[in-house]
Amino acid sequence: MGDTGAKADTILVNWAEIDYLATTTAEQDQLKFGTKGQGQYQLTVTGFSRPEVLVLDVTEPRRVVPLLGAAVQAEGVGGYQVQYADNNFNADLDKAYYAFSLTENNLLKPAEISLDLPTTRLKSPCHQADYFIIHHGSFEVTAFQQLIAARGLQVMAVQVSDIYDEFNHGLIDPQAIKDFLTYAYENYGGTREYVVLVGDANQDTLNELGHGINYVPTHTFHTPLAGETASDNWFVSISGDDRLPDMFLGRIPVRTQAELDAVVNKVASYPQSPRGDWQRNALFVTDNEKAFDDASDKLIEAHFADYNPQRVYLRQYTGDRDTIQATAKQDIIDHINAGAILTNYTGHGSVSNWAGEFIFDSRDVALLDNPDNLTFVLALNCFNGQFSYFKNFYGSDDSLAEAFLKADGKGAIAMWAPTTLGYTYQHEKLAEELFKRLLQEKETELGPLTTGVKIDAVNYIGINNVEKFTLFGDPNTRLLLE
């Protein structure tokens, strides 16, 4: 290439191709192989540990054919090989095969066989419901159901497995959840306004990476900035051809009963929180760019004249990186512990953190101590709500939204956060609409508040922001403005 004169040369690889001679030798008593083109083939596969060998023609996956004429012969000491003659006179068809021995490891077995006793028949117009709790069967939701019912709402708790049984022949698919909600929306009595999904989701649906069970799956859609991302909003986009929500939706992304109990206890105790000056405090945190400070100041000036805004602006801190990080982090913790009706972050972020300096992340939620003044968190950044991410991220299995919500006796009563990338100017419009509704129109109920923002601001924030912003918490909870 020669000297380009640049301080550093960068070579990017577009693609690489490797040709090698493959042998038809089984690995761990199985082998997938194929033949190309027209002709007669004498197939020999070696390396099996036992004589019970089966060869399948899997050229057409929906029409698998066992090769009954395959002959098994001893090979060496304790080994076996299989031979088969195949005539392929179709020049346009390449053949694919799968050979395996019937060992314990190669035979698929169900993890569990249990008797399915549906709790209710879901495809019936006789049901009445205002509030749906859709949950995984491993969670006991009676206490949560009773809590919501005590507010005067008709509550219907539905196991997600029952939804799969009636709406998708028992197969796990988020489409079944949407189909159930569509049926209920169109046929049930009651207001049919609220939905909460109880259980974490995992985009690694088969859990091949071992991150966890896909308790209540989410829907994924393609975004131009970050590709596939989670969108619970899709479940409640029911009426008409638009992608706007028609029901008030929240998610409680728990993995254990203890986590669920902690969230339910916070939802139950929040309305009884001691009233005080903390209800007039609002915390605003920004990343170290002037545009973020300006956006935050604009929101404060427009909507918080009657409140006590507290600022933690990263650009105002001095010192080395470690000093800035530690000082800003402690200020955030102190302000939340002192009490803030809401906490707003504007800036860069990722799944578990605020700012590249990590001025606050999922692990820091454990340092909070605010049982009597839980905050409501609004994240005007990227990825803080990516609850279905399938691997540990900077030492935490939880996104920041999950950590804030699930913290036992501390943290947030709820959080509204995006599952993917976004732009500050769109987030600013979203926040303007939210604060107008919350502080001027006194719409304190989280479900109607966040849903109304999506509908009214869609022309400014774009439909992708409607899809990606997720409410973590109970959509029927009301913020304690007074």
Secondary structure as GFF3:
##gff-version 3
##sequence-region A 1 482
A	DSSP	beta_strand	30	35	.	.	.	ID=ss1
A	DSSP	beta_strand	39	48	.	.	.	ID=ss2
A	DSSP	beta_strand	53	57	.	.	.	ID=ss3
A	DSSP	beta_strand	65	66	.	.	.	ID=ss4
A	DSSP	beta_strand	71	75	.	.	.	ID=ss5
A	DSSP	beta_strand	79	88	.	.	.	ID=ss6
A	DSSP	beta_strand	95	101	.	.	.	ID=ss7
A	DSSP	beta_strand	131	135	.	.	.	ID=ss8
A	DSSP	alpha_helix	142	149	.	.	.	ID=ss9
A	DSSP	beta_strand	155	159	.	.	.	ID=ss10
A	DSSP	alpha_helix	160	168	.	.	.	ID=ss11
A	DSSP	alpha_helix	174	187	.	.	.	ID=ss12
A	DSSP	beta_strand	194	198	.	.	.	ID=ss13
A	DSSP	beta_strand	220	223	.	.	.	ID=ss14
A	DSSP	beta_strand	227	230	.	.	.	ID=ss15
A	DSSP	three_ten_helix	232	236	.	.	.	ID=ss16
A	DSSP	beta_strand	248	252	.	.	.	ID=ss17
A	DSSP	alpha_helix	257	269	.	.	.	ID=ss18
A	DSSP	three_ten_helix	270	272	.	.	.	ID=ss19
A	DSSP	three_ten_helix	277	280	.	.	.	ID=ss20
A	DSSP	beta_strand	281	286	.	.	.	ID=ss21
A	DSSP	alpha_helix	290	303	.	.	.	ID=ss22
A	DSSP	beta_strand	308	313	.	.	.	ID=ss23
A	DSSP	three_ten_helix	314	316	.	.	.	ID=ss24
A	DSSP	alpha_helix	321	338	.	.	.	ID=ss25
A	DSSP	beta_strand	342	346	.	.	.	ID=ss26
A	DSSP	beta_strand	353	354	.	.	.	ID=ss27
A	DSSP	beta_strand	360	361	.	.	.	ID=ss28
A	DSSP	three_ten_helix	362	367	.	.	.	ID=ss29
A	DSSP	beta_strand	375	380	.	.	.	ID=ss30
A	DSSP	alpha_helix	400	406	.	.	.	ID=ss31
A	DSSP	beta_strand	412	418	.	.	.	ID=ss32
A	DSSP	alpha_helix	424	435	.	.	.	ID=ss33
A	DSSP	pi_helix	436	440	.	.	.	ID=ss34
A	DSSP	alpha_helix	446	461	.	.	.	ID=ss35
A	DSSP	alpha_helix	463	468	.	.	.	ID=ss36
A	DSSP	beta_strand	469	472	.	.	.	ID=ss37
###
